[in-house]
Structures are given as C-alpha cells and as structure tokens.
Amino acid sequence: MSTGQVACTYAATILHDDGIPITAEKIATLLKSANVAVESYWPRLFAKLAEKTNLEDLIVNAAGSGGCSVPVAMPSPSAAASAAAPAVEEKKEEPEEESDDDMSPINLFD
C-alpha cells in the first residue's frame, strides 16, 4: 500500500467513526492537518468508495479476510454477557497411570 492509500484509509475511518459524511474535501482537510502529502486523486477515490459501499461492513469484514473461508460472526451483546458469566466446570476422572514397577528389564542383546 502506498502512503496515500494508508493516509486516506485512516482519514475515512476517522470521519466514519465520528459520524461525519466522507467527502474528498474532508479527507483532504484531515490529511492537511496531519501534514501528510498525498496525490490529489486519493481523497476523491476514497470519497467515491465511501459513497458506494458501507464502510461499517468493510470494517467488520476486514477481521475475517485473513484467508479464512468461514464467515466471522460477531456475538450479540446478550451472548457476550452470558459468556462473561463463569461456567460450571465438570471434573472428569482421569485414568490412573500404569506403574513401571512390574516391568522386568529387557535385554536386547541376548
């Protein structure tokens, strides 16, 4: 990724998080205030992208793009609250290990 792409991505994300409409002018203003110089076409491209796509979906789906073919499902708040409650653990009896005392030595060279 180029510096222009990364800078515009961050600027668009900041605008989205603050609930501000994403326009080329607002992206350029953020970049100028951050002293980041980018080519003039990057803010326009990202503004057009924001018009056509839902950035919330891009942000949520970015977590599942690591080569995994299984969709990532976000837990609901009630599921997260129930998961936070301590679960009752059942103790399973483990089989006892066999003792080595009854084994006689084996001589491989006899």
N, C-alpha and C positions, 0 to 999 in steps of 0.2 A: 504494500500500500504506500502511496505517496503521502507526503506531508499534507497536501491539500485535501486528500480523502479523509485522513485521520482527523484533521482540524475541523472539517465540515461535519464529520460524523459526531464529534463531541459537541459542536455548536448546535446541531439539530437535536441532539439528545438533551442538551440543557434547555433549549426552547420548549421541547416536548414535556420535560419534567415540570417546567414552570407553567404549563398550560398556555403558552404564547403561540399564536399561529406561526408556522415556519415559512418564512419568506426569504428570498435571496438577500434582501436589504438587511433583514435582522441577522442572518447568518454572517453577512459581511461586517456588520457593526460589531458583533461578538468577536470576530476574528481580528478586527482592527483594534479593539480594546485589549485583546490579549497579545498584541504585537506579533501576530502571525501573518506572514505574507503568503498568499496563495494565488494561483492563476484565477483570473476573473470568471472563468466558466464554472468552477467548482460550486460556488454558492447557488448559482442558477440550477445546476444539475440536481443538487440535493433538495432544493425547494420544489422542483418538479417531481422528484421521487416522493417527497412528503405529501404532495397533492394526490398522487395516485395510489399510494399504499398506506396502510395503517401502521404507524411506527410502533404502536403497542404490540402488534403481532410480531413484528420483526425482532423486537427486544425479547419477547417471551420465547420465540422460537430459536433465537440465537443460542440458547443454552443447549438445545438438542442437536446442534449442527456438527457435532464432533465426530461424524462418521457413523453415528448410531442410526439404524433404520427404524427403531421403535420410537413412536411419538412420546414426548415428555409431557406428562400430565401434572399440573400444579395441584397440590392438595387444597381442599376448601378450608376456610378458617375453622369450621367445626371439626374437621378431621385433624387439623393441626392441633387443636385444643385437646382432643381426645388422645392424640399421640403423645402429648406432653404429660398426661397422667401416667403415673408409674404402673407398669403392668405387673400382674401377679406371676411370679416365676415358679414353675414346677420343677422340683428337683428329680432328676432321673437317676436311678441307681446304676452305677457303672459296674461292669463285671470285674471281679477281683482278678488281679494279675496272677498268673501261674508262677509258682516258686521254682527257682532253678536248683534247689537243694536236692531234689530226687534224680537229677540227671547225672549219669555216670560219665566220666571222661571218655572221649572217643580218641583213639589213636589212629590216625590216618595212614601211618606208615607200617602197620603190622601186616 
